[in-house]
Amino acid sequence: MKYFDKLSAAVQAAFSVRAVDTDKLLYCVKADMDGEGCYYDTYITFDNKTLYLLSGYDRLVKNKKTFDTQFDFKDFSEYPMEEIEKLYVDRYQFTARLMAKMTDGTEKQLAMFSGGFSEKFEQFCRRYETIKNGETPDDSALDDKTLYCPKCNRKYPDPNRAFCPYCTKRTWVFKRLLGMFGDYKKQIAVILALIAVSVALGLIAPYFGTKMLYDDVLSEGGSLHGQILFVILVMAAFSLLSTGFSMIYGVIISRITPQVIHKLRTDIFASMQKLSLSFFTTKQTGSLMGRVDRDSFDVYGFFVDIVPQFIANMIKIAGLVVLMLMVNPIISLSMFLAVFFVLLCEVLWLRGQRRHWRNRDIARRGVTSTLSDALNGHRVVKAFSREEQEISRFGRKNNNLYSAEYARDKRSAHFFPVQHGIYAVFSGVIYCLGVALVLMGNLQLGGLTLLINYFGVIWDPIFFFMYMGNDWARCTDAAGRMFEILDSEPTVKPPAEPAVIPDGVLKGDICFRDVTFEYEAGRPVLKNMSFATEAGRFTGIVGKTGAGKSTIINLISRMYDVTSGEITIDGIPVKKIPFDVLRKNIGVVSQETYLFMGTVADNIRYARPDATMEEVIQAAKSANAHDFIMKLPEGYDTVTGSGGVSLSGGEKQRISIARALIQKPNILILDEATAAMDTATERKIQSAIDNLKSGRTIIAIAHRLSTLRDADKLYVIEHGEVKESGTHDELIRTNGKYFELYKLQSESLKSVGLD
């Protein structure tokens, strides 16, 4: 048994005690609630004859470096398959129930669970039905996925990424970051050498101003008695050399780190471009922007400012320990004891502070995303007078950020005074001990002043490590978020064995065979849909909002993969057509037109950057866009601005059509291309579409049926199924769904005097 939840040794033992052969179990899911919505573990599994339910409580017990699961048994029940007619999932807003429809007509609730597990339970139900019907389930989509962490046996949060946040240490993230500096090994070796020399010179300099000055220069009979100028010059020389070496390694680091961060940003952005559309529909725009911008800046600052100091302070501490022990072991050990207690406090503080940083980052992303929504949708906000609601929504997010930052800073404010108090107490004890040793003749005055100097110096790196915790946590959290994108795999992958397409040209014979598609498991948008379009023909798809029309377009373009069934183009499964061939042959014009920052010409040639100006103009003419473009201040060189806000909706739509045409696609898809347009603009766009029909396969989705009257074939979609098909005249004569839609629209147009 591999799917969907594992049975721990304790749970297997509980099943075995009840005469269940765990080797014969096929699939298993675990629910996390009881009937009242309280925490409760219920394992639901089955073999070829019986469905079993085992309930109780799982407890994780740490065993050295791994976790063992203990199970406290509460209840057990079983149901022969012949007593259950059907298993299904009944969803609520935040929770769901696994239900069984019994053969006697009754319905029974088997388990209750969090809504996030619904997809898993839907797949479990489908496999139960398949096994019950004597068929073999298709697990090919799951076979290549590692679902569980081998260390703690917890399920991965993202089934497409083998990453366990419970077992991944920050040191692993940091080591991976360091690995990105692998191309700069020589420079790093030079940096380490310069840091070591700089620190060594800095540690030796105090020797001349303390021990040598008091014991050899100022003391009568000293080896350098009276040579104060010499000591001053030597101290200055050592300090200047130490500063010079620090400047050199700082310059080298400031040159290397930006190159690494530049590559990291580039890799993240490239990874985003390779990910499937489903990735972006589940992520907030502000959060993704932060991963490229803010997170990379945090990593950059850490390596430029913190890492060099970290290395220098590690060397400094090692050198100080050796030098201090050489001067006087007794006082040195008392100083080290003070360091130990301060570091102990630091470790205890850091354990809790990491959680506060993570909470603060989550809250900050919420603020950024809300701000991004409000700014990008400011027109909608103003149009509906929702300013107060947006202020309230932002206020809630901002309050969450305030609470997270307050909790973090409050904990720090309580900790640091206590730590400084411990330092003050130990300092007083050490000074008294040193004076006593000098009075007893066991230590020279110069040696004591040197140790006091070193004791002050050793606290510099200690305080650095004390305050470094925040930077360390911020850097590793930022790097972890960036690596999440780098490690993410697209759900729609290139074909392993791509089909050979002659000349890379697709004619446009499109066929749907029993296609079912679900954005969310258990909620099919398309249901066993079958239809075909002929190359060079104009096909229209109509239906009410939410019928699944746009989903058909997404599947043809392979923005998503079908849940079941098959889509072919020219008889070739779309999953076997290389992405570049598929996208080159398909042009899409959607209702939501987006123009990039740049000139009109740049936006038109976006699909084909090497297009000549003549080709740009020809595409614009075909899209009925040339005339209005020439009336713009700079013609084709007019900068449109981000999102094309300086152009009307109809103008942007015609530029979008020109952009689709310039790649000369054999298949042109129009997804509500004339929606929300006035009649005059609609006619201009419709005229542009009429210019494109010759020699192309056109698939058009439209609410306004008048734009599809000339289609060679129309398909009427309702609730994800094809209800009717035929030409406009044929469908009118059938007096069915299409006729109802057509009649309703005609009456609406008459009521406003447009027909």
N, C-alpha and C positions, 0 to 999 in steps of 0.2 A: 504494500500500500504506500503510494507516494503523495497522494493529494487528499485533502487540501491542508489539513492540520495533522501534525505528527502525534503519535501516541507515545507518551513517555513510558519508561519502564514501570513506574508506579501505576499508571493507568492501564497498561497492558496486564499487569498483575491483577488489577481489580476486575478486568474483563474475564481473565482466565479463571478466577475464583467462581465466576458465574457460568462456567462451561462454554465460554465463547472462544473459538479458535481464532486468535488474532492473525494467524498466518493467512487465513482465508478472507479477511476483511478487505474490501476493495477501495472505498473512499471514506474519508472522515472529515467532519467539520466540528468546530467547537463554538458553542454559543456562550455569551458572557453575562446573561441576566436570568433572573427567575421571573415568574409571572407578575411580580410587583415592581420590576425594574431595578432590583437590587443586584449587587455583584453575585454571580453564581456561574459555575462552570458546568456545561453539559456537552458531552461528546456524543455526536450522532454519527453512526456508521452502519454499514450493511455488508452482507455477503450476498451470495446468489439467491438466498431464500428468505432472509430475515433482516429487519431493520432494528438496530439496537440503540438505546439511550442510556448513558451512564452519567450521573450527576454528582457533584460534590464541589470541593475547593482545591485548586492547584496552589501549591506554595513552593517558591523557589528558595533553595537553601544553598548558600555558597560553600563549595568544597574546593579549597585551595584556589586554583585558577579557573575552575569551571563552576557550573551551577547544576545542582541536582533538583529534580522535581519530586515533591511529595504530594500525595493525593488523599484527601479526607473524603471518604465515600459517604453519600447521602441517599441515593436512590438509583434504581435500575428498572428498566422496562424493555420489552421487545414486542415486535409486531411482525407476524408473517406477511410476506409480500402480497399474498392473495387477499389479505384483509384491507390493503391500502389501494385505492383506485388511483390516487394522484398525490404527489407532493408539490407544494407551491409556497412561494414567499409572499406574505402580506405586509406591505410597507406602510409605515407611518412617517411623520416628519423627521424624527430623529431615531426611531427604533424600527424594528421589523420582527415578524414572527414566522417561524417555520410551521406551516399548516399541513395537515393530512386530511384528504377527503376519503372517507372510508367507503367500503363497498356497500354498507347498509344505508348510505346517504347522509350520515352524520359527518361533522367536521371536528377535528381535534387539533388543539394547539400543542405542538411538540416542544417548542423552545422559543425563547425570546432573546434578541441580540441587538447590538448597536447597529445603526443604519449603515455604517461604513463596511460591515461584513456582508452586505446584501449581495454583491456580485459573486462572492464565493459561494453563498448558499444557493443562488440561482444556478450556478454551474453544477453544484452538487445535485440539485433536483433534476436537472437535465440528464445527468449520468445515471441517476437512479431509474428514471423512466427508460433509458436506453437498455440498461441491464435487465430490467423487468421484462422488456419486450424481446429479450433473447438476442440483442444486438451488441456489437462491440463499440464502446465510445471512442471518439477520436481525441486522443490526448496529445497530438503532435504539437499543438501550440503551447503545451505546458512542459513537454519533455526536455526542452533545452533550458529550462529555468531552474536555477537553484533557489529554492524558496526559504531555506532555513539557514541560520548562522551555525556553522559547525562547532563553534565554541560554547555558546550559551543555549543553543537549540531554539532561540526565539525566531519568529518569522520576520523576514525582512520587511520593513515598511513599504518599500517599493519593489514589487516582484520583478521588475525589469532591471534592477540594480542590486548586486550582491554586496550591500553595505549595511552593517549593523551599527547603529549609533551607540548601543550599549557596550560594545566591546572595542570600539575604535578609540584609541588613546590619542591625546593631542600630540604626543611625541611622534606618532606615526604620520600625522598630518604635517608636522614640521619637517620630518625627514624627507617626506615627499617634496616639500618646498625646496629643501636644500638640494635635492636631486636635480632640480631645474637649473642649478648653477654648475652642472657638470661640464659644460663647455668652457668654463673659465677656471680650470684647475690651477694653471700657472699663476694667474692673477691672484687667486685666493691664497696660494702658497706665499706669494710676495706680501700680501696683506697680513697674514699671520705672523710672518717674520718681522714686519715693521711694527706690528702691535706689540710683539714680545720685546723688541729692542726698546720701544718707546716706554713701555711699562717698567722695564728693568732700570732704565736711566732715571725715571721718575722715582723709583724706590731708593736708589742709591743717593740721590741728591740730599735728602734729609740727614743722612749720616754725617755729611760735612758740616751742616749747621747745628748739629746737636752733639753727638759723641765726640767728633774730632774737635769741634770748637771748644767745648768745655774741658775735655780731658787732655787734649794735645796742644791746643793753641793758648787758651787762657790760663791753664795750670802751669805754675812754675816747675820747670824740669820736664815739661812736655816736649815731645819730639819736634813739634812745629810751633814752639812758644813764640807768640808775637806776630805770626804771619797771618793776620786777619784778612788782608787784601787777597792773598792767595786762595784762602777758603771761599771768599765771596765770589771770586772769578770762576773757581771750579763749580760752585753751586749754580751760577748763572749759565755756564756752558752746558752743564747736564740738563738744566731746565729747558734751555733753548733747543738742544738736540731732541729732547723728548717731544717738545711741541712741534718741531719740524717733521719728525717721523709721523706724528699723529695727523698732520695736515696732508701728508703724502698718501697715507692709506685711506684717509677720508675722501680724497679726490678719486682714487681708484674705485672705491665702493660706490660713490655717486655716479660713476660711469657705467659700472656693471649692472647695478640693480635696476635702473630704468630699462635696460635692454631686456632683462628677464621679465619684468612686469609687462613690458610692451608685447613680448611673445605670449605671456599668459593671457593678456586681454584679447589678443588676436585669436588664440586658441579657443577661448571661451565664446567669442562671437562666432567663430567658424563652427563650433559645436552647436550653438543655437540654430544656425542656419540648416544644419543637417537633421535636427530633430523634427519629429512629426508635428502636425497641426494640433494634435491632442495635447501635447506638452504645453503649448501656449494658452490653450483654453482653460487649463487648470492652474495657471500661475498668474499672479498680479503683475502688471506692467512695471509698476514702481519697484517691485522686488527684483525683477530681472535687470532693470536699469542699474540698481544698486550693486548687483554682483559684478557688473563690468566696470562701474565707476568707483563707488565708495569702497567696496571690498578690496579692490586692487590697490586703492590708495592706502588703506590700512596696512596691507602687506608691504607696500613700498616703504612706508614710514618705519615699520618695524625693522626692516633689513638695513635701512640707511642710518637710523638713529639708535636702535636698540641692540642689534646684533653686534656691531663693533664694540660697544660698551660692555656687552655681556662677555665677549672674549677677553677684552682688556681686564675686566674686573675679576674674571676667573684666574688669569695669570697673576694679577696683583695679589689676590688672596693667597695663592700658593707661595708666592715670593715672600709675602709678609709673614706667613707661618714659619718659614725656614729662618728668616732673619731674626724674628722675635725670639725663637727658641735658642738661637745662637747667643743672643744677648743675655737672657735670663729665663730659664724654663718655668720658674715658680710664678712670676708675674704673668708670663705669657699664657700659662694654662688657666689662670684666673680670668684673663681676658677672653680666652676661647670659651670658657664656661658661660660668660655673658653672651657671647655670640650664639651659643647653642640655644639658650632660652629664647632669645629674640627670634631665631629662625624657627623654633618650634611654634611660637605664636603665629609666625608668618604662614606656615604650612596649614595650620588650623583655619586661618582666615581665608586662604585661597580656596579651600574646598567648597566653601559656601559662596564665595564671590563669583565663581564661574557661572553658577546658576543665575545669579542676578544679571550678569552681562548678557546671558542668552535671552532672558526675559525682556531686557531692555532692547535688544536688537529686534526681537519679534514685534514689540510695540512700535519701534521706530519705523519698521517696514510698513506697519499698518497706517501710520501717519503719512508716509511717503506715497503709498498707493492711493489713499483717500485724496491727498492733495493733487496727485496726477489725474485722478478721475474728475475732480472738480475743475481743473484747468482745461483739460481736453474737452470736457463736456459743458463748458461755460455757456454756450449758446442754448443748450437744452435747459440748463439751470435757470437762465434768465427767462426763457420762453414760458416756463411753467411756474415762475415765481417761487422757486424752491431754495432761495438763498438762505432763509432761516433754517430749513431742514438740513442743508449742507453744512451750515455753521454748527448745528447741533451734532451732526455726524462726525465732523472733524473734531469737535470738542470732546466727544467720547473717546476717540482714538488718541487725542492729545492727553486726556486724563490718564489713559492707560500708560502712555509714555512717561508722564509725570510720576505716576505711582511706582513704575519700575525704576526710574532714576532715583527717586527718593529712597526707596528700599535699599538700593545699592549704596548710595552715599551715606545713608544713616548708619549702615553697618560699618563702613569705613571710619566714620566719625567716632564711633564707639571704640574701635579697635586701636587706632594710632596713639591716642593718649596713654592707654595702658602700656603699650609697647615702649613708648618713650620713658615712662616712669620706671620700667624695669631697667632700662639703659642707665638712667640717672643713679639708681641705687648701686648697681654694679660698678659704675665709675667711681663713686665715693669710696667703696671698699678697696678698689685697686689702688687709688692714690694713697690711701693710708698704708697699705702694705708696702708700696714702693718706698715711701719715706722711711718706714721702719728698717727696710733692708739697707738703705743708704746710711742711716745712723749707725747700724751695726757693722758697717764696712763690707757688706756682702755685695754691694752694687755701687758703681761710680755714678756721680751726678749726671755725667754725659749719657751713660747707658740708660738711666731712668728717663731723662728727657727724650731720648730716642724712642724708648718704648711708648711713652705717652704720645709722642708724635705719631708713631705707627698705629697706636690704638685709635687715634682720631682718623687716621687714613683708612684703617680697615673698615670703619663704619660707612665710609663712602660707598664701597661696593655693596655692603650689607643693605644700606638704604636704597641703593639702586635695585637690588633684587626684591626688596620690599615693595617698591612701586612698579616693578616690572610686571607684576602679576596681571594687572589690567591690560597692559600692552600685549602680553603673551596670549591671554584669553581672547582679546579682540582679534589678533592676527590669526590664530588657529581657527577661530569661528569663521572669520572671513574666508580663509583658505578652504575650510570645509565646505562652505557654500559654493565656492567656485569649482571645487573638485566635483561637487554634486552634478554640475552641468557638464563638466568634462567627461564624467563617467556615465552619464545618461545615454541610453541607447534609443534610437528612434523605434517607435512601434511599427512604423511602415518602413521596411527595409528593402534595399535594392535586391533584385533577383539574384539568387546564388548561381543559377545557370540561365542567363538571359537569352531570350530568343533572338535569332538573327533576322533583322528587319531589312529587306532589300532597299538600299539607298536611304534607309532611315525614314521611309515615308509610310504613313498610315492613311488608308483611303477613307475609313470612317464607318465601316459596318460594325455597329455596336450592338451587343447582345447581352441581356441580363437573363440568367438562368437560375430560378429559385433562390434569388438573393434575399437574405435576411441580414439586417444590420442593427446593431445596438450601440448607442453611445454609452449607455449604462446597462449593465447586465440585467436581464429580465424585463427590459422595457424596449421591445423592438420598435424601431422607427420605420423600417421596411420589413414586410412579412412575405417571404416566398414570392418575391416579385419577379416576373418574367415579361420581357418585351424586347423588341429589336428595332433598330433604325438602319436604314439603307444609306450607303455612301452617296453623297451628293444630294440628299433629300433634306427637306426642312421639317423637323419634328417639333411639335409643341407639347409641353407638359403643363397641365393646369390642375388646380385643386385649391382647397382652402388653406389658410395659414396653419402650419404644423402638420400638413399631410405627408411631408417627406420629400418635397420637390427639390430643395437645395441639397439635401443629402444625396440624391441621385447624382447631382453634378460633382459633389465632393468625391464620390466613389469612382466616377468615370476618370477624374483627374488623379485618382489614387492619393487623395489627401488622407484617406482612411482605407483600411482593408475591410472587406466584408466579413461578417460574423460567420455566415455559411452561404453556400451557393458559389456562383462564378460569374465574372464579367469578362467578356472577350471583345477585342477590337480586331477586325479582319480575321476572326477565328483564332486569335492568339490570346491566351489568358492575360489579363492586364497585369497580373503579378509577375509575369515573365518578360514584360516589355521594359527595357532600360528607362530610367527616369528621364534622361536627356532626350531620348526619342519621344517619349510620351508627352512631355511638357512642350517640346518643340512643335509637335503636331496639333496641340490643343491650345486654343486661345480662349480665355475666359474674361467676360465682362460682367461684373457683379453690380448689384444695387449700391453697395457701399464703396464708392470710388475713392481711392487714395492716390494723391499726387505727391511725389517726393519733393523736397526742397531742391530747386533747380529751375532751369529754363523749360519752356514748353517743349522745345525740341528734345531736350534731355529726357523728359518724361515720356515722350512718344517712343524714342529709341531705347527705352529702358530694357525692353525684351530682346533687343538686338543692338548692342552698343556700336557695332561696326557699320550700321546702316548709314548710307549717304544722305545728304540733305535732300536730294531729289526723291529718295525713297520715303523720307519723313513727310515731305509735302504730299506725295501721292497717297500715303496712308491717311493723312489728314483730309484730303479731298474725298477719299472713299468714305470717310466717317462724317462727311458734311461739317468738318471743323475748320477747313482752311479759311473760309471767309471771315469768321469771327476772330480767328487768330491774327489775321492780317490787320484787324482793327485795334489790336492791343498796342500799347505804347511802343514796345520793341519787337512786335511781331513774334516770331518763333524764339527770339532771345529774351522774351519777357520772363522774369523770375516769378514763379507762381507762389512761392512761400510754402511752408510746411503744411501739408494737407490741402493745398490749393484753395485757401480761403478767399483769395481775391477773385475767384471765378464763380459763376453760378453753377448750380447743380447740373443743368443740362450741358453747359460748356465742359465741365469736368468729365461728364459721362461720354461726350463725343471724343475727348482726348483719350479716355480710357479705351474706347473702341479702336481708335487709331493705334494705340499702343498694342492692342491685341492683334491688329492686322499686320503690323510691320514685320512680325515674325512669319507671316504668310502661312498660317495654320490651315490644315485641311479640315480640321474640326473646330467649329466656333460655337462656344457655349455662352448664351445670354441669360444671365440669372437676374430676372426682374430689372432689366436694363432701362425700362421706361417708368419704373415705379416712382411715385411721388413727383412726377413731372406734370407741368401744365400741358394743355392740349397742343399748343403751338410747338412747344419743345418736343413733345412726344412725336409729333408728325415729322420733325426734322430728324430725330433719332430713328424713327421707323423708316424714313427715306434712306438713311445711311445703311440700315440693316438690309433693305431691299437691294442695295448696290452690291451686297456681299454674297447673295445667294448662289450666284452662278459658280458651279464647280466645287462648292463646299458643302460639307455636312454641317448643318446648323441645328442645334438643340436649344430651344428657347423656353424659358419659364416666365410666365406672366400672369398677373391677376386680371389685367384688362384683356378680355378675350378678343377684343377687336384687333389687337396686334397679332393674333395668331390665326386669323380667318383664312389666310393663304397657305397655311401649313399643309404639307403633303399628308401628314398624319398627326392626330392629336391623341394624347393619353390623359385620361382623367384619373387622378390619384386621390384616394381617400383612406385615411388611417393606415398609410403605408402599403396600400394594395392598389393594383390597377383595376378600376371599376368599369371603365369603358375605353374604347379606342376606335378611331376612324377619322374621316375628314370632318370638317366643320358641318357641311350639309348633312352627312350621314348621321352625325351625333344629334343634330337638331331634329331629324326625323324620328330618331329612337325615343325622343321625349323622356330622356333619363336625367342623370346627374348633370351632364353638360348643359342640357336644355334648361335645367333649373338655374344654373349659374348664369347662363346667357340672358335668360329672361329677367333675373334679378338685377343684373347690371344695366340692362336696357331700360328698365323702369327707373333705376336710380339716375341715369343720364337724362331721361325725359323730365324728371322732377326738377332738375337744375337747368333745363333748357339747352342741353348739349346734344340732343339727338333729334 
